[in-house]
Amino acid sequence: MNQRPARKTQFKPNRRRRLFKWLTIILIFVALGCTAGLLIPGLNSSRNASVKLSSPLKIVQKVVSNSSSSTDSNTQLQEAWKPILQQADGHVAIAVYSNQTKKTYTASNAANHSYRMASTVKVSILVGLLMKQGTLNSSEQANAQAMIENSSNTAASALFVELGEKSGLQETFDKLGMTDSKAHEEWGLSTTTPSDQLKLLNAIFYSSNLLSTSQQSYVRNLMQNVESDQQWGISAGSTNFYLKNGWLDEDDGWIINSIGYIPGNNGASDSYTIAVYTDDNSSMQNGENTIEKLAKSTSKILNK
């Protein structure tokens, strides 16, 4: 009986073609797998997420860089003033006009409160007399210097009479648009608000149709040369200042006020006028401290 020879294992031609086909398909998928990372869902979503996040960040930066300087100044000032007003032992109000933003900023720990002017009214007396007469004679000039630089009450009383006393002072307030200021027959007890005082100060230090350039310069010169022991208050905010202070010891506490002008570091463009009024202070020093804290915090923001 014949036996068949042992059969060698071998691949027939059609099986080779099928194997080659499958090998080709496998190689194609391997190649695609190495290069098609962007098609993997997890990786694709991750990259899309990074693209989406970059857009909002640019918008925020743009909004910040385009924010209004006046709004930003107001926010900074209010935040700086708030703790000082809260810690004060008396009534306090502040008003500031920024020549850079052309805005007025105010704050107070006593709403709708009027303040007795004490010696700060002496600036109004001088300005009123200049508006009334145009120029001052030698005697009036001597009194004006003593009234502003040395805060002489005798000199102030003399010029108060020249102005027309209470009615003349009220007329001055009215001309300046100081609608919240009321004259008193005892000039130091005339009442006002810091915002009203800015109307007076702005007529002295900025463009005005009420005072001539020479009249403005005259008042400025006096306010720039107050005697050294009276250089406190709003002057704490700068080494360059124009001011007039007022103080009065009353039964209900000390009245401490300070008004003036702070020139800018870049000329008049970033200058500002400032008025701070206080009353019911337990001591003169406490009132001064409150004003000087407000002055320093204001300068850090507006006089950079």
C-alpha positions in Angstrom: 0.0 0.0 0.0 1.4 3.2 -1.1 1.5 6.0 1.5 1.2 9.6 0.6 4.3 11.6 1.2 4.1 14.0 4.2 2.6 17.3 3.1 4.7 20.3 3.5 3.1 23.3 4.9 2.9 26.0 2.3 1.0 29.1 1.3 -1.0 29.0 -1.7 -1.0 32.2 -3.9 -4.5 33.4 -2.9 -3.6 33.2 0.8 -0.5 35.2 0.1 -2.6 37.9 -1.5 -5.0 38.0 1.4 -2.1 38.2 4.0 -0.4 40.9 2.0 -3.8 42.8 1.9 -4.2 42.6 5.7 -0.6 43.5 6.4 -1.1 46.6 4.2 -4.3 47.6 6.0 -2.6 47.1 9.4 0.4 49.2 8.3 -1.9 52.0 7.1 -3.7 52.1 10.4 -0.4 52.2 12.3 0.8 55.1 10.2 -2.5 56.9 10.6 -2.3 56.3 14.4 1.1 58.1 14.6 0.0 61.1 12.7 -3.7 61.6 13.5 -3.4 62.8 17.1 -5.7 65.7 16.4 -8.5 63.2 15.7 -8.3 61.7 19.2 -11.3 63.2 21.1 -9.5 63.9 24.4 -6.6 65.7 22.7 -8.8 67.6 20.3 -11.1 68.9 23.0 -8.1 69.9 25.1 -6.6 72.0 22.4 -9.9 73.6 21.6 -10.3 74.5 25.3 -6.9 76.3 25.3 -8.0 78.3 22.3 -11.3 79.3 24.0 -9.5 80.4 27.2 -7.1 82.8 25.4 -9.9 85.0 24.1 -11.6 86.0 27.4 -8.2 86.9 28.9 -7.5 89.4 26.1 -10.9 91.0 26.5 -10.4 91.5 30.3 -7.1 93.1 29.7 -8.6 95.3 27.1 -11.4 96.4 29.4 -9.0 97.2 32.2 -6.7 99.2 29.9 -9.7 101.1 28.5 -11.4 101.8 31.9 -12.2 105.5 32.6 -9.5 107.3 34.5 -12.1 109.4 36.4 -14.0 106.3 37.5 -10.8 104.6 38.5 -9.7 107.7 40.5 -13.0 107.9 42.3 -12.9 104.2 43.3 -9.3 104.6 44.6 -10.1 107.8 46.5 -13.3 106.4 48.1 -11.4 103.3 49.3 -8.6 105.4 50.7 -10.9 107.9 52.4 -13.4 105.5 53.9 -11.3 104.1 56.9 -10.1 107.6 57.7 -13.6 109.0 57.9 -14.8 106.0 59.9 -12.0 106.5 62.5 -12.5 110.3 62.9 -13.9 111.4 66.2 -15.9 114.3 64.7 -17.8 115.2 61.5 -15.6 115.2 58.4 -16.2 116.1 54.7 -13.8 116.3 51.8 -14.1 117.5 48.3 -11.4 117.4 45.6 -11.4 118.7 42.0 -8.9 117.0 39.7 -7.8 119.1 36.7 -6.7 115.9 35.0 -10.1 114.2 35.0 -12.1 117.4 35.2 -14.2 115.7 37.9 -15.1 116.5 41.6 -14.8 113.8 44.2 -16.5 114.0 47.6 -16.9 112.0 50.7 -18.3 112.6 54.2 -19.2 110.8 57.4 -22.0 113.2 58.1 -24.6 113.6 55.3 -26.1 117.1 54.6 -23.9 118.7 57.2 -22.8 122.3 57.0 -19.5 123.5 58.5 -18.6 126.7 60.2 -15.8 128.3 58.1 -13.6 129.7 60.9 -10.5 131.4 59.3 -10.9 129.8 55.9 -13.6 132.4 55.2 -10.7 134.9 54.9 -10.1 133.8 51.4 -13.7 134.5 50.4 -13.4 138.0 52.0 -10.3 138.8 50.0 -11.7 137.5 46.7 -15.0 139.3 47.4 -13.1 142.6 47.9 -11.1 142.1 44.7 -14.3 141.4 42.7 -16.0 144.5 44.3 -13.1 147.0 43.9 -10.7 145.6 41.3 -7.6 146.6 43.3 -6.7 147.2 46.9 -5.1 150.3 48.4 -1.9 150.1 50.4 -3.8 149.7 53.7 -6.0 147.0 52.4 -3.0 145.2 50.9 -1.3 145.2 54.3 -4.5 143.8 55.9 -4.8 141.2 53.2 -1.3 140.0 53.8 -1.8 139.8 57.5 -5.2 138.1 57.1 -4.0 135.3 54.8 -0.3 134.8 55.7 -0.7 135.3 59.5 -4.5 134.7 59.9 -4.9 138.0 61.7 -8.5 138.4 62.9 -8.1 142.1 63.3 -7.1 142.5 59.6 -10.0 140.2 58.6 -12.5 142.3 60.5 -11.3 145.4 58.8 -11.6 144.0 55.4 -15.0 142.4 56.3 -16.3 145.9 56.9 -14.8 147.1 53.6 -16.6 144.2 51.8 -20.0 145.2 53.2 -20.0 142.8 56.2 -22.6 140.0 56.1 -24.5 141.2 52.9 -21.2 141.8 51.1 -19.9 138.3 52.0 -23.2 136.7 50.9 -23.0 138.5 47.6 -19.5 137.1 47.2 -20.8 133.6 47.8 -23.7 134.2 45.3 -21.4 135.5 42.6 -19.2 132.4 42.9 -22.2 130.1 42.8 -21.6 128.9 46.3 -25.3 128.0 46.9 -24.6 126.0 50.1 -22.7 128.8 51.8 -24.4 131.3 54.2 -22.8 134.4 55.5 -22.9 135.3 59.2 -22.5 138.7 61.0 -19.6 137.0 62.8 -17.6 136.1 59.7 -15.9 133.0 61.2 -19.4 131.4 61.9 -20.4 131.6 58.2 -21.2 128.1 57.0 -20.2 126.2 53.9 -19.5 122.8 52.4 -16.2 121.5 50.9 -17.8 121.3 47.5 -18.8 125.0 47.7 -15.2 125.8 48.6 -14.0 124.2 45.4 -15.9 126.8 43.5 -13.9 129.5 45.3 -10.6 127.7 44.9 -11.2 127.0 41.2 -11.9 130.6 40.5 -8.4 131.4 42.0 -6.3 128.6 40.5 -8.0 127.8 37.2 -9.6 129.8 34.3 -12.1 132.3 35.7 -14.4 135.1 34.4 -14.7 136.5 37.9 -11.1 137.2 38.6 -8.4 138.7 36.3 -5.0 136.9 35.9 -3.3 139.6 38.1 -6.0 139.2 40.8 -5.5 135.4 40.8 -1.8 135.8 41.1 -2.2 138.1 44.0 -4.3 135.7 46.0 -2.1 132.7 45.1 1.0 134.5 46.3 -0.5 135.1 49.7 -1.7 131.5 50.0 1.7 130.3 49.1 3.4 132.2 51.9 1.4 131.4 55.0 3.7 131.4 58.1 5.4 128.2 58.9 3.4 127.3 62.1 0.3 127.3 60.0 1.6 125.0 57.3 -0.4 121.9 58.2 -3.6 120.3 56.9 -3.9 119.8 53.1 -0.2 120.8 52.8 0.7 117.3 54.2 0.0 115.9 50.7 2.9 117.8 49.0 6.0 119.9 49.4 4.4 122.4 47.0 1.1 123.9 48.2 -1.2 126.9 48.5 -3.4 126.9 51.5 -5.5 128.6 54.2 -6.5 126.9 57.4 -9.1 127.6 60.0 -9.5 126.5 63.6 -11.9 127.4 66.4 -12.5 125.9 69.8 -16.2 125.8 70.4 -18.4 124.2 73.2 -19.2 121.3 71.0 -15.6 120.6 70.0 -12.8 121.9 67.8 -13.5 123.2 64.3 -10.5 122.4 62.1 -10.6 123.2 58.4 -8.1 123.3 55.5 -8.4 124.4 51.9 -6.0 124.9 49.1 -4.3 123.8 45.9 -1.7 121.2 45.1 0.3 121.7 41.9 0.8 118.7 39.7 4.1 116.9 39.2 3.6 117.3 35.4 2.5 121.0 35.6 -1.1 122.1 35.9 -2.5 119.1 34.1 -2.5 116.8 37.2 -3.0 119.5 39.8 -6.0 119.6 42.1 -7.9 121.8 44.5 -8.9 120.3 47.9 -11.1 121.3 50.8 -11.5 119.4 54.1 -13.9 120.6 56.8 -14.3 119.1 60.3 -16.1 119.9 63.5 -16.9 118.3 66.9 -13.2 117.2 67.2 -12.1 116.2 70.7 -8.9 118.2 70.2 -7.2 120.4 67.6 -4.6 117.8 67.0 -7.2 115.1 66.2 -8.7 117.4 63.6 -5.3 118.2 62.1 -4.5 114.5 62.0 -7.7 113.6 60.2 -7.1 116.2 57.5 -3.5 115.3 57.0 -4.3 111.6 56.6 -6.9 112.5 53.9 -4.5 114.9 52.2 -1.7 112.3 52.1 -4.0 109.6 50.7 -5.4 111.9 48.1 -1.9 113.0 46.9 -0.8 109.3 46.5 -3.6 108.8 44.0 -3.9 112.2 42.2 -0.4 113.5 42.4 1.6 110.5 41.3 
